[in-house]
Amino acid sequence: MFFRSRVPRVGALVSAAAMILSIGASAHAGTIKVSKSGPVTSIQAAIDLAGPGDSILVKGGRYAGALVVPAGKSNLKLRGVGKVIVDARAPGGAAMGPALTVLAENVLIRGFTLDHAQQIGDQHNGHGIEVHEPGLVVTRCTIRGSSDEAIRAFSANGLSISRCTLTSNGGGILAVGEQIVVRSTTVSRAATGGIVVFGQNATLSRCKVIGSTSDGIVAFGSGSRIERCVVRNVEADGIRCEGSGLAILRNAVTNAAGHGIRVEGADARIDANAVARCGGDGIQVFGPFERIAKNRVDAALATVPDEGETPTLGDFDDALTSTGRGIFVAQAQAGGLVTRNRVRETTSAGIELHASCFGVVVTANRIGDVGPRAGAHGLVLRGSDHEASKNSIQRCMFDGIHVDGDAMRIHANVVKASGRDGIDVESGASSILTKNVVLGNAAEGIETNANGTEVLGNLAKGNRIDFAADGPLTVYDGNVTGDDTFANPRNPEID
């Protein structure tokens, strides 16, 4: 007797394998649909039915809130189809706490509107979304009318928030965790801070904060990056950051009651930002930074502390009380670069280096229309060993360049129409002035009161006095003044 066995074709084997995989996948990643017409009419009921990795599709309508995604439902996906509104109030308007609480990892929330989350008693739990696990993704959501933060996240490593609108909440975003990402999200009319992130390597890009009673954007943690964000009409600092290796790039800050951009930490890059009409300094930096470049600061206003008010940052009380500067830097070390910034219409100094700085290069900046507050010099160099070169400075209420420190190198700057001196070496020793042009200043073109100053190859014309010295000069040679007989005097005029 012969038996004939039939060998399955390869195509049939592949099809069978695909079917088995499909069945297995559906067993682990099912889809539950929610709609007002049923059979599942409650979002919470769908969450309770779902397993890890499942998807919940919610059709348009208004649904009851105070939703909870419990632990053990990791990788759950909740998607709104159409206009899905989750109302966090109980019938009659009673407070029920967060609109959505997430206690599982790697959950996705997409396309929901969360309304009216209110705290229960004094528990401060009136959040639109509250999360205590890593990996949450929130996208294309709207959160309105929460008594506390729209989104509050703790232990939320890898949190991602994108394309959300957060309006009229007690706060915007408060998140704690590593590698948090917030993109293309708008926070408006927040009763406290706009976007506040604590943790390393955060990324905030293309966000807007409009109308906050505290800081606009806050990032405390090294390696953070804030890029192309817009901050307007906030009642404290526009952008405030602490940590090393920060990147603050291409942001726009307008009408912040505090400083426009305030940074504390080493190796920061602050590039191509636009800051206007802020109550403190336009840009304030504490720490050895990498560079401050290509920023535009307009109309920094002076905010004087109230009587009895004490500044709180570090040991720089004198620096903090003198606001209204375009760019202010403290604690900077050799290697710091301030270049190609445009600063105008500040009430105090255009660019100022604190006495704690050394070795900073300030080059190719444009400064103009500075004043009328005391100390309204164009460029203030305190500390030691700085280089100021190729800067253009015009129409400052006081000195164009004011020097109060040792071993400064001041080269090829153009200073015009200052209310006092063009270049004033007020104190210090061993500074060198070369190839500067000082024209039409109301007092001395170049004045030096310091010891051992070298003045070489400068041009000074049309000033009240083109050159004056009150201190021993090391070298005075090759200079050109309005009076040829006064070009290279044996004894320069003593003011």
The 8 nearest C-alpha neighbors of each residue, nearest first, counted from 0:
[[1, 2, 3, 4, 5, 6, 7, 8],
 [0, 2, 3, 4, 5, 6, 7, 8],
 [1, 3, 4, 0, 5, 6, 7, 8],
 [4, 2, 5, 1, 6, 0, 7, 8],
 [5, 3, 2, 6, 7, 1, 8, 0],
 [4, 6, 7, 3, 8, 2, 11, 9],
 [5, 7, 4, 8, 9, 3, 12, 11],
 [8, 6, 5, 11, 9, 12, 10, 4],
 [7, 9, 11, 10, 6, 12, 13, 5],
 [8, 10, 12, 11, 13, 7, 14, 6],
 [11, 9, 13, 12, 8, 14, 7, 15],
 [10, 12, 14, 8, 13, 9, 15, 7],
 [13, 11, 9, 15, 10, 14, 16, 8],
 [12, 14, 16, 10, 11, 15, 17, 9],
 [15, 13, 11, 17, 16, 12, 18, 10],
 [16, 14, 18, 12, 17, 13, 11, 19],
 [15, 17, 13, 19, 18, 14, 12, 20],
 [16, 18, 14, 20, 15, 19, 21, 13],
 [19, 17, 21, 15, 16, 20, 22, 14],
 [18, 20, 16, 22, 21, 17, 23, 15],
 [21, 19, 23, 17, 18, 22, 24, 16],
 [20, 22, 18, 24, 23, 19, 17, 25],
 [23, 21, 19, 25, 20, 24, 18, 26],
 [24, 22, 20, 26, 21, 25, 19, 27],
 [23, 25, 21, 27, 26, 22, 28, 20],
 [24, 26, 28, 29, 22, 27, 23, 21],
 [25, 27, 23, 24, 28, 22, 29, 21],
 [26, 28, 24, 25, 29, 52, 23, 53],
 [29, 27, 53, 25, 52, 26, 24, 30],
 [28, 30, 53, 25, 54, 27, 26, 31],
 [29, 31, 54, 55, 53, 32, 28, 56],
 [32, 30, 55, 56, 54, 45, 33, 29],
 [31, 33, 56, 55, 57, 30, 34, 39],
 [32, 34, 57, 39, 40, 56, 58, 42],
 [35, 33, 58, 40, 36, 37, 57, 39],
 [34, 36, 40, 37, 60, 33, 58, 39],
 [37, 35, 34, 38, 40, 39, 33, 58],
 [38, 36, 39, 40, 34, 35, 33, 32],
 [37, 39, 40, 36, 33, 34, 35, 32],
 [40, 38, 37, 33, 41, 34, 45, 32],
 [39, 41, 37, 35, 34, 33, 38, 36],
 [42, 40, 44, 43, 39, 45, 33, 62],
 [41, 43, 45, 44, 46, 33, 40, 62],
 [42, 44, 46, 45, 41, 66, 47, 67],
 [45, 43, 47, 41, 42, 46, 48, 39],
 [44, 46, 48, 42, 43, 47, 49, 41],
 [47, 45, 43, 49, 44, 48, 42, 68],
 [46, 48, 44, 45, 49, 43, 50, 68],
 [49, 47, 45, 46, 44, 50, 31, 43],
 [50, 48, 46, 47, 53, 45, 51, 31],
 [49, 51, 53, 72, 52, 48, 27, 75],
 [52, 50, 72, 73, 53, 75, 74, 71],
 [51, 53, 74, 75, 28, 50, 73, 27],
 [52, 54, 28, 29, 75, 51, 50, 30],
 [55, 53, 76, 30, 75, 77, 29, 31],
 [54, 56, 77, 31, 30, 32, 76, 78],
 [57, 55, 32, 78, 79, 33, 77, 31],
 [58, 56, 33, 79, 80, 32, 34, 78],
 [59, 57, 80, 34, 81, 79, 33, 56],
 [58, 60, 83, 82, 81, 80, 57, 79],
 [61, 59, 83, 84, 82, 62, 58, 35],
 [62, 60, 84, 85, 83, 63, 86, 59],
 [61, 63, 85, 84, 86, 64, 60, 41],
 [64, 62, 86, 85, 87, 61, 65, 41],
 [63, 65, 87, 86, 85, 66, 98, 62],
 [64, 66, 98, 87, 99, 97, 95, 96],
 [67, 65, 99, 64, 43, 98, 100, 68],
 [68, 66, 100, 99, 69, 101, 65, 43],
 [67, 69, 101, 102, 100, 103, 46, 66],
 [70, 68, 102, 67, 103, 72, 71, 101],
 [69, 71, 103, 102, 72, 68, 73, 104],
 [70, 72, 73, 103, 69, 51, 104, 50],
 [73, 71, 51, 103, 70, 50, 75, 69],
 [72, 74, 104, 51, 103, 75, 71, 105],
 [73, 75, 52, 105, 106, 51, 76, 104],
 [74, 76, 52, 106, 53, 73, 51, 72],
 [77, 75, 54, 107, 106, 55, 53, 108],
 [78, 76, 55, 108, 107, 54, 56, 109],
 [79, 77, 109, 56, 110, 57, 108, 55],
 [78, 80, 110, 57, 111, 83, 56, 109],
 [81, 79, 58, 57, 59, 78, 82, 56],
 [80, 82, 59, 58, 83, 79, 110, 60],
 [83, 81, 59, 60, 84, 80, 79, 111],
 [82, 84, 59, 60, 111, 79, 112, 81],
 [85, 83, 61, 112, 113, 62, 60, 111],
 [84, 86, 113, 62, 64, 63, 61, 112],
 [87, 85, 114, 64, 63, 88, 113, 62],
 [86, 88, 64, 98, 116, 65, 115, 114],
 [89, 87, 92, 94, 86, 93, 95, 115],
 [88, 90, 93, 92, 91, 95, 94, 87],
 [91, 89, 92, 88, 93, 63, 94, 87],
 [90, 92, 93, 89, 88, 94, 95, 87],
 [91, 93, 88, 89, 90, 94, 87, 95],
 [92, 94, 89, 88, 91, 95, 90, 117],
 [95, 93, 117, 88, 119, 96, 118, 89],
 [96, 94, 88, 119, 65, 117, 89, 87],
 [95, 97, 125, 118, 124, 117, 119, 116],
 [98, 96, 126, 125, 99, 116, 127, 65],
 [97, 99, 65, 87, 127, 64, 116, 66],
 [100, 98, 66, 128, 97, 65, 67, 127],
 [99, 101, 67, 129, 128, 130, 66, 68],
 [100, 102, 130, 68, 103, 67, 129, 99],
 [101, 103, 70, 69, 68, 131, 132, 130],
 [104, 102, 70, 73, 72, 101, 69, 132],
 [103, 105, 73, 132, 133, 106, 134, 74],
 [106, 104, 134, 74, 135, 73, 133, 107],
 [105, 107, 74, 135, 75, 104, 76, 73],
 [108, 106, 76, 136, 77, 135, 137, 75],
 [109, 107, 137, 77, 136, 78, 76, 138],
 [110, 108, 78, 138, 139, 111, 137, 79],
 [109, 111, 79, 139, 140, 78, 138, 112],
 [112, 110, 140, 83, 79, 109, 84, 113],
 [111, 113, 141, 84, 140, 142, 83, 85],
 [114, 112, 142, 85, 84, 127, 86, 141],
 [115, 113, 86, 143, 144, 142, 116, 87],
 [114, 116, 144, 145, 87, 117, 86, 143],
 [115, 117, 145, 125, 87, 98, 97, 127],
 [118, 116, 125, 94, 146, 96, 145, 115],
 [125, 117, 119, 124, 96, 123, 122, 94],
 [120, 118, 94, 96, 122, 95, 121, 117],
 [119, 121, 122, 118, 123, 94, 124, 117],
 [120, 122, 123, 119, 118, 124, 125, 117],
 [121, 123, 124, 120, 119, 118, 125, 96],
 [124, 122, 118, 121, 125, 147, 119, 120],
 [123, 125, 118, 96, 122, 126, 97, 147],
 [118, 124, 126, 117, 96, 147, 116, 97],
 [127, 125, 97, 148, 147, 149, 128, 124],
 [126, 128, 149, 98, 97, 116, 150, 145],
 [129, 127, 150, 99, 126, 100, 98, 97],
 [128, 130, 100, 151, 152, 126, 150, 101],
 [131, 129, 101, 152, 100, 132, 102, 153],
 [130, 132, 153, 154, 102, 152, 155, 101],
 [131, 133, 155, 104, 154, 130, 103, 102],
 [134, 132, 155, 156, 104, 135, 157, 105],
 [133, 135, 105, 157, 158, 104, 156, 136],
 [134, 136, 105, 106, 158, 133, 107, 159],
 [137, 135, 107, 159, 160, 158, 108, 106],
 [138, 136, 160, 108, 109, 107, 159, 161],
 [137, 139, 161, 109, 140, 162, 160, 163],
 [140, 138, 162, 163, 110, 109, 161, 141],
 [139, 141, 163, 111, 110, 138, 112, 109],
 [142, 140, 112, 164, 163, 165, 113, 111],
 [143, 141, 113, 165, 112, 114, 149, 127],
 [144, 142, 114, 166, 145, 167, 168, 165],
 [143, 145, 115, 168, 167, 114, 146, 116],
 [146, 144, 116, 168, 115, 147, 126, 117],
 [145, 147, 169, 117, 125, 168, 116, 118],
 [146, 148, 169, 125, 126, 145, 170, 168],
 [149, 147, 170, 126, 171, 169, 150, 151],
 [148, 150, 127, 171, 126, 168, 142, 172],
 [151, 149, 128, 172, 148, 127, 129, 126],
 [150, 152, 173, 129, 174, 148, 172, 128],
 [151, 153, 174, 130, 155, 129, 131, 175],
 [152, 154, 175, 131, 155, 174, 130, 176],
 [155, 153, 176, 131, 132, 175, 156, 133],
 [156, 154, 133, 176, 153, 132, 158, 152],
 [157, 155, 176, 177, 133, 158, 154, 178],
 [156, 158, 134, 179, 178, 133, 155, 177],
 [157, 159, 179, 135, 134, 155, 156, 136],
 [158, 160, 180, 136, 181, 179, 137, 157],
 [161, 159, 181, 137, 138, 136, 180, 182],
 [160, 162, 182, 138, 163, 183, 184, 181],
 [163, 161, 183, 184, 139, 138, 182, 164],
 [162, 164, 184, 140, 139, 161, 141, 138],
 [165, 163, 141, 185, 184, 186, 166, 142],
 [164, 166, 186, 142, 141, 143, 185, 187],
 [165, 167, 187, 143, 168, 186, 188, 164],
 [168, 166, 188, 144, 189, 143, 187, 169],
 [167, 169, 145, 144, 170, 189, 166, 149],
 [168, 170, 147, 190, 146, 148, 189, 145],
 [171, 169, 148, 189, 191, 168, 190, 192],
 [170, 172, 193, 149, 148, 194, 189, 186],
 [173, 171, 194, 150, 195, 148, 151, 149],
 [174, 172, 195, 151, 196, 152, 194, 150],
 [175, 173, 152, 196, 151, 153, 172, 197],
 [176, 174, 197, 153, 198, 196, 154, 152],
 [177, 175, 156, 155, 198, 154, 197, 179],
 [176, 178, 156, 198, 199, 179, 157, 200],
 [179, 177, 201, 200, 157, 156, 199, 180],
 [178, 180, 201, 158, 157, 177, 159, 202],
 [179, 181, 159, 202, 201, 203, 158, 160],
 [182, 180, 160, 203, 161, 159, 202, 204],
 [181, 183, 161, 204, 184, 205, 203, 206],
 [184, 182, 206, 205, 162, 161, 204, 185],
 [183, 185, 163, 206, 162, 182, 161, 164],
 [186, 184, 207, 164, 206, 208, 165, 163],
 [187, 185, 208, 165, 171, 166, 207, 193],
 [186, 188, 209, 166, 189, 210, 208, 167],
 [187, 189, 210, 167, 211, 166, 190, 209],
 [190, 188, 211, 170, 168, 191, 167, 187],
 [189, 191, 169, 170, 212, 211, 188, 168],
 [190, 192, 170, 212, 213, 189, 211, 169],
 [193, 191, 213, 214, 170, 215, 211, 194],
 [192, 194, 171, 215, 216, 208, 211, 186],
 [195, 193, 172, 216, 171, 192, 217, 173],
 [196, 194, 217, 173, 172, 216, 218, 174],
 [195, 197, 218, 174, 175, 173, 217, 219],
 [198, 196, 175, 219, 220, 218, 174, 176],
 [199, 197, 220, 177, 176, 175, 219, 196],
 [198, 200, 220, 177, 221, 201, 222, 178],
 [201, 199, 222, 223, 178, 221, 177, 202],
 [200, 202, 223, 179, 178, 199, 180, 224],
 [203, 201, 180, 224, 223, 225, 181, 179],
 [204, 202, 225, 181, 182, 180, 224, 226],
 [203, 205, 226, 182, 206, 227, 225, 228],
 [206, 204, 228, 183, 227, 182, 226, 207],
 [205, 207, 228, 183, 184, 204, 185, 182],
 [208, 206, 185, 229, 228, 230, 186, 209],
 [207, 209, 186, 230, 187, 193, 215, 185],
 [210, 208, 187, 231, 230, 232, 186, 207],
 [209, 211, 188, 232, 233, 187, 231, 189],
 [212, 210, 233, 189, 213, 188, 191, 192],
 [211, 213, 234, 191, 190, 233, 192, 189],
 [212, 214, 192, 235, 191, 234, 211, 233],
 [215, 213, 235, 236, 192, 237, 216, 233],
 [214, 216, 193, 237, 208, 238, 192, 233],
 [217, 215, 238, 194, 193, 214, 195, 239],
 [218, 216, 195, 239, 240, 238, 196, 194],
 [217, 219, 240, 196, 197, 195, 220, 239],
 [220, 218, 241, 197, 240, 242, 198, 196],
 [219, 221, 199, 198, 242, 197, 241, 218],
 [220, 222, 242, 243, 199, 223, 244, 200],
 [221, 223, 200, 244, 245, 199, 243, 220],
 [222, 224, 200, 201, 245, 221, 202, 220],
 [223, 225, 246, 202, 245, 247, 201, 203],
 [226, 224, 203, 247, 204, 202, 246, 248],
 [225, 227, 248, 204, 228, 249, 250, 247],
 [228, 226, 250, 205, 249, 204, 248, 229],
 [227, 229, 205, 206, 250, 226, 207, 204],
 [230, 228, 207, 251, 250, 252, 208, 206],
 [231, 229, 252, 208, 207, 209, 237, 215],
 [232, 230, 253, 209, 254, 233, 252, 210],
 [231, 233, 254, 210, 255, 209, 253, 234],
 [234, 232, 211, 255, 210, 235, 212, 231],
 [233, 235, 256, 212, 213, 255, 211, 214],
 [234, 236, 257, 214, 213, 256, 233, 255],
 [237, 235, 257, 258, 214, 238, 259, 255],
 [236, 238, 259, 215, 255, 214, 260, 252],
 [239, 237, 216, 260, 236, 215, 217, 261],
 [240, 238, 261, 217, 262, 260, 216, 236],
 [241, 239, 218, 262, 219, 217, 263, 261],
 [240, 242, 263, 219, 264, 262, 220, 218],
 [243, 241, 221, 264, 220, 219, 263, 245],
 [242, 244, 221, 265, 264, 245, 266, 222],
 [243, 245, 222, 266, 267, 221, 265, 246],
 [244, 246, 267, 223, 222, 243, 224, 268],
 [245, 247, 224, 268, 267, 248, 269, 225],
 [248, 246, 269, 225, 226, 224, 268, 270],
 [247, 249, 226, 270, 250, 269, 271, 272],
 [250, 248, 272, 271, 227, 226, 270, 251],
 [249, 251, 227, 272, 228, 248, 226, 229],
 [250, 252, 273, 229, 272, 274, 230, 228],
 [253, 251, 230, 274, 231, 259, 229, 237],
 [254, 252, 231, 275, 255, 276, 274, 230],
 [255, 253, 232, 277, 276, 231, 256, 275],
 [254, 256, 277, 233, 237, 257, 232, 253],
 [255, 257, 278, 234, 235, 277, 254, 233],
 [258, 256, 236, 235, 279, 278, 255, 277],
 [259, 257, 279, 236, 280, 260, 281, 277],
 [258, 260, 281, 237, 277, 236, 282, 252],
 [259, 261, 238, 282, 258, 237, 239, 283],
 [262, 260, 239, 283, 284, 282, 258, 238],
 [261, 263, 284, 240, 241, 239, 285, 283],
 [264, 262, 241, 285, 286, 284, 240, 242],
 [265, 263, 242, 243, 286, 241, 285, 262],
 [264, 266, 243, 287, 288, 286, 267, 244],
 [265, 267, 288, 289, 244, 243, 287, 268],
 [266, 268, 245, 288, 244, 289, 265, 246],
 [269, 267, 246, 290, 289, 247, 270, 291],
 [270, 268, 247, 291, 248, 246, 290, 267],
 [269, 271, 292, 248, 293, 272, 291, 294],
 [272, 270, 294, 293, 249, 248, 292, 273],
 [271, 273, 249, 294, 250, 270, 251, 248],
 [274, 272, 251, 295, 294, 296, 252, 250],
 [275, 273, 296, 252, 251, 253, 281, 259],
 [274, 276, 297, 253, 298, 277, 296, 299],
 [277, 275, 298, 254, 299, 253, 300, 297],
 [276, 278, 255, 254, 299, 256, 259, 279],
 [277, 279, 256, 300, 257, 302, 301, 258],
 [280, 278, 258, 257, 322, 323, 302, 301],
 [281, 279, 324, 323, 258, 322, 282, 325],
 [280, 282, 325, 259, 299, 258, 326, 274],
 [283, 281, 326, 260, 280, 259, 261, 327],
 [284, 282, 261, 327, 326, 328, 280, 260],
 [283, 285, 262, 328, 261, 263, 327, 329],
 [286, 284, 263, 329, 330, 328, 262, 264],
 [285, 287, 330, 264, 265, 331, 288, 263],
 [288, 286, 331, 265, 332, 266, 330, 335],
 [287, 289, 266, 267, 265, 335, 290, 286],
 [290, 288, 266, 335, 267, 268, 336, 334],
 [291, 289, 336, 268, 335, 288, 337, 292],
 [290, 292, 337, 269, 270, 336, 268, 338],
 [291, 293, 270, 338, 339, 294, 340, 337],
 [294, 292, 340, 271, 339, 270, 338, 295],
 [295, 293, 271, 340, 272, 292, 270, 273],
 [294, 296, 341, 273, 340, 342, 274, 272],
 [297, 295, 342, 274, 275, 325, 281, 273],
 [298, 296, 275, 343, 344, 299, 342, 274],
 [297, 299, 344, 345, 276, 275, 300, 343],
 [298, 300, 345, 323, 276, 277, 281, 297],
 [301, 299, 323, 278, 346, 277, 298, 279],
 [300, 302, 323, 322, 278, 279, 346, 303],
 [303, 301, 278, 279, 322, 304, 300, 323],
 [302, 304, 301, 320, 305, 322, 321, 279],
 [305, 303, 308, 302, 306, 320, 309, 310],
 [304, 306, 308, 307, 303, 309, 302, 320],
 [305, 307, 308, 304, 309, 303, 310, 320],
 [306, 308, 305, 309, 304, 310, 303, 320],
 [309, 307, 305, 306, 304, 310, 311, 303],
 [308, 310, 311, 307, 304, 316, 305, 306],
 [311, 309, 316, 312, 319, 308, 320, 304],
 [310, 312, 309, 313, 316, 314, 315, 319],
 [311, 313, 310, 314, 315, 316, 319, 309],
 [314, 312, 315, 311, 316, 310, 285, 319],
 [315, 313, 316, 312, 311, 317, 318, 310],
 [314, 316, 318, 317, 313, 319, 312, 310],
 [315, 317, 319, 318, 310, 314, 320, 312],
 [318, 316, 315, 320, 319, 321, 314, 310],
 [319, 317, 315, 316, 321, 320, 353, 322],
 [320, 318, 316, 321, 317, 322, 315, 310],
 [319, 321, 317, 318, 322, 316, 303, 304],
 [322, 320, 319, 318, 317, 323, 303, 301],
 [323, 321, 279, 301, 280, 324, 320, 302],
 [322, 324, 301, 300, 280, 347, 299, 279],
 [325, 323, 280, 348, 347, 349, 322, 326],
 [324, 326, 281, 349, 280, 350, 296, 345],
 [327, 325, 282, 350, 324, 281, 283, 351],
 [326, 328, 283, 351, 350, 352, 282, 284],
 [327, 329, 284, 352, 283, 285, 353, 351],
 [328, 330, 285, 353, 331, 355, 356, 352],
 [331, 329, 286, 355, 356, 285, 287, 332],
 [330, 332, 287, 356, 286, 329, 357, 288],
 [333, 331, 287, 357, 358, 356, 335, 334],
 [334, 332, 358, 359, 335, 357, 331, 287],
 [333, 335, 359, 332, 336, 358, 289, 360],
 [334, 336, 359, 289, 288, 333, 290, 332],
 [335, 337, 290, 360, 359, 338, 361, 291],
 [338, 336, 361, 291, 290, 292, 360, 362],
 [337, 339, 292, 362, 363, 340, 364, 361],
 [340, 338, 364, 293, 363, 292, 341, 362],
 [339, 341, 293, 294, 364, 338, 292, 295],
 [342, 340, 295, 365, 364, 366, 296, 294],
 [343, 341, 296, 366, 295, 325, 297, 349],
 [344, 342, 367, 297, 368, 366, 345, 298],
 [343, 345, 298, 368, 369, 297, 346, 367],
 [346, 344, 299, 298, 369, 347, 343, 324],
 [345, 347, 370, 323, 372, 371, 300, 369],
 [346, 348, 375, 324, 323, 372, 345, 370],
 [349, 347, 375, 324, 376, 377, 350, 374],
 [348, 350, 325, 377, 324, 378, 342, 366],
 [351, 349, 326, 378, 348, 325, 327, 379],
 [352, 350, 379, 327, 378, 348, 380, 326],
 [351, 353, 328, 380, 381, 327, 379, 329],
 [352, 354, 329, 381, 355, 356, 328, 382],
 [353, 355, 382, 381, 356, 352, 329, 404],
 [354, 356, 330, 353, 382, 329, 357, 331],
 [357, 355, 331, 330, 382, 354, 353, 329],
 [358, 356, 383, 332, 382, 384, 359, 333],
 [357, 359, 333, 385, 384, 332, 383, 360],
 [358, 360, 385, 335, 333, 357, 336, 334],
 [361, 359, 386, 336, 385, 387, 337, 362],
 [362, 360, 337, 387, 338, 386, 336, 359],
 [361, 363, 388, 338, 389, 364, 387, 390],
 [364, 362, 390, 389, 339, 338, 388, 365],
 [363, 365, 339, 390, 340, 338, 362, 341],
 [366, 364, 341, 391, 390, 392, 342, 340],
 [367, 365, 392, 342, 343, 341, 349, 377],
 [366, 368, 393, 343, 394, 392, 369, 395],
 [367, 369, 344, 394, 395, 343, 393, 370],
 [368, 370, 395, 345, 344, 367, 375, 396],
 [371, 369, 346, 375, 396, 372, 347, 345],
 [370, 372, 346, 396, 375, 373, 369, 347],
 [371, 373, 370, 347, 346, 375, 374, 301],
 [374, 372, 375, 371, 347, 370, 397, 346],
 [375, 373, 376, 347, 348, 372, 397, 370],
 [374, 376, 347, 348, 370, 373, 397, 372],
 [377, 375, 398, 348, 397, 399, 374, 378],
 [376, 378, 399, 349, 348, 395, 400, 366],
 [379, 377, 400, 350, 376, 349, 351, 401],
 [380, 378, 351, 401, 400, 402, 352, 350],
 [381, 379, 402, 352, 403, 401, 351, 378],
 [382, 380, 354, 403, 404, 353, 352, 402],
 [381, 383, 354, 356, 404, 357, 355, 353],
 [384, 382, 405, 357, 404, 385, 406, 407],
 [383, 385, 358, 406, 407, 357, 405, 386],
 [386, 384, 358, 359, 407, 383, 360, 357],
 [385, 387, 408, 360, 409, 407, 361, 388],
 [388, 386, 361, 409, 362, 360, 408, 410],
 [387, 389, 410, 362, 411, 412, 390, 409],
 [390, 388, 412, 363, 411, 362, 391, 410],
 [389, 391, 363, 364, 412, 388, 362, 365],
 [390, 392, 365, 413, 412, 414, 366, 364],
 [393, 391, 366, 414, 367, 365, 399, 413],
 [394, 392, 367, 415, 416, 414, 395, 366],
 [395, 393, 368, 417, 416, 367, 415, 396],
 [394, 396, 369, 417, 368, 397, 377, 393],
 [395, 397, 418, 370, 375, 371, 369, 417],
 [396, 398, 419, 418, 376, 395, 375, 417],
 [399, 397, 420, 376, 419, 400, 421, 401],
 [398, 400, 377, 421, 376, 417, 422, 414],
 [401, 399, 422, 378, 398, 377, 379, 423],
 [400, 402, 379, 423, 398, 422, 378, 424],
 [403, 401, 424, 380, 425, 404, 379, 423],
 [402, 404, 426, 381, 425, 427, 380, 424],
 [405, 403, 427, 382, 381, 383, 426, 402],
 [406, 404, 427, 428, 383, 407, 429, 430],
 [405, 407, 430, 429, 384, 383, 428, 408],
 [406, 408, 430, 384, 385, 405, 386, 431],
 [409, 407, 386, 431, 430, 432, 387, 410],
 [410, 408, 432, 387, 388, 386, 431, 407],
 [409, 411, 388, 433, 412, 435, 434, 432],
 [412, 410, 435, 434, 389, 388, 433, 413],
 [411, 413, 389, 435, 390, 388, 410, 391],
 [414, 412, 436, 391, 437, 435, 392, 390],
 [413, 415, 437, 392, 421, 393, 399, 391],
 [416, 414, 393, 438, 439, 437, 417, 440],
 [415, 417, 440, 439, 394, 393, 418, 438],
 [418, 416, 395, 440, 394, 419, 399, 415],
 [419, 417, 396, 397, 441, 395, 440, 416],
 [418, 420, 442, 397, 398, 441, 417, 440],
 [421, 419, 443, 398, 442, 422, 444, 423],
 [420, 422, 444, 399, 398, 440, 414, 437],
 [423, 421, 400, 445, 420, 399, 401, 446],
 [422, 424, 446, 401, 425, 420, 447, 445],
 [425, 423, 447, 402, 426, 448, 446, 401],
 [424, 426, 448, 423, 403, 402, 449, 447],
 [427, 425, 449, 403, 424, 404, 448, 402],
 [426, 428, 404, 405, 449, 403, 450, 429],
 [427, 429, 405, 450, 449, 451, 430, 406],
 [430, 428, 451, 406, 452, 405, 450, 431],
 [429, 431, 406, 407, 452, 428, 408, 405],
 [432, 430, 453, 408, 452, 409, 454, 407],
 [433, 431, 409, 454, 410, 453, 455, 408],
 [432, 434, 410, 455, 456, 435, 457, 454],
 [435, 433, 457, 411, 456, 410, 436, 455],
 [434, 436, 411, 412, 457, 433, 410, 413],
 [437, 435, 413, 458, 459, 457, 412, 414],
 [438, 436, 414, 459, 444, 421, 415, 413],
 [437, 439, 415, 460, 461, 440, 459, 462],
 [438, 440, 461, 462, 416, 415, 441, 460],
 [439, 441, 416, 417, 462, 442, 421, 438],
 [442, 440, 419, 418, 463, 462, 417, 439],
 [441, 443, 419, 420, 463, 440, 464, 462],
 [444, 442, 464, 420, 445, 465, 463, 446],
 [443, 445, 465, 421, 462, 420, 437, 466],
 [446, 444, 422, 466, 443, 421, 423, 465],
 [447, 445, 423, 467, 468, 443, 466, 424],
 [446, 448, 424, 468, 449, 423, 469, 425],
 [447, 449, 469, 470, 425, 468, 424, 426],
 [450, 448, 426, 427, 470, 428, 447, 425],
 [451, 449, 428, 471, 470, 452, 429, 472],
 [450, 452, 473, 429, 472, 428, 471, 453],
 [453, 451, 430, 429, 472, 473, 450, 431],
 [452, 454, 474, 431, 473, 432, 475, 472],
 [455, 453, 475, 432, 474, 431, 433, 452],
 [456, 454, 433, 476, 477, 457, 475, 478],
 [457, 455, 478, 477, 434, 433, 476, 458],
 [456, 458, 434, 478, 435, 433, 455, 436],
 [459, 457, 479, 436, 478, 480, 435, 437],
 [460, 458, 480, 437, 465, 444, 438, 436],
 [461, 459, 481, 438, 480, 462, 465, 437],
 [460, 462, 439, 438, 481, 463, 459, 440],
 [461, 463, 439, 440, 465, 464, 444, 460],
 [464, 462, 442, 441, 443, 465, 461, 440],
 [465, 463, 443, 462, 466, 442, 444, 467],
 [464, 466, 444, 462, 459, 443, 460, 480],
 [465, 467, 445, 464, 444, 443, 446, 492],
 [466, 468, 446, 492, 493, 494, 491, 445],
 [469, 467, 447, 493, 446, 470, 448, 494],
 [470, 468, 448, 493, 447, 494, 467, 471],
 [469, 471, 448, 450, 449, 468, 472, 447],
 [472, 470, 450, 451, 473, 469, 452, 449],
 [473, 471, 451, 452, 474, 453, 470, 450],
 [472, 474, 451, 453, 452, 471, 475, 450],
 [473, 475, 453, 472, 454, 476, 452, 455],
 [476, 474, 454, 455, 453, 472, 487, 473],
 [475, 477, 455, 478, 487, 474, 456, 454],
 [476, 478, 456, 455, 487, 479, 457, 475],
 [477, 479, 456, 457, 476, 486, 458, 455],
 [480, 478, 458, 486, 459, 457, 477, 481],
 [481, 479, 459, 486, 460, 482, 458, 465],
 [482, 480, 460, 483, 461, 459, 479, 465],
 [481, 483, 485, 480, 484, 486, 479, 460],
 [484, 482, 486, 485, 481, 480, 479, 487],
 [485, 483, 482, 486, 487, 488, 480, 481],
 [484, 486, 483, 482, 488, 487, 480, 481],
 [485, 487, 479, 483, 480, 484, 478, 488],
 [488, 486, 485, 476, 478, 489, 477, 475],
 [489, 487, 490, 491, 485, 486, 484, 475],
 [488, 490, 491, 487, 475, 485, 492, 476],
 [489, 491, 488, 492, 493, 487, 468, 475],
 [492, 490, 488, 467, 489, 493, 468, 466],
 [491, 493, 467, 494, 468, 490, 466, 488],
 [494, 492, 468, 467, 469, 491, 490, 466],
 [493, 467, 492, 468, 469, 446, 443, 466]]
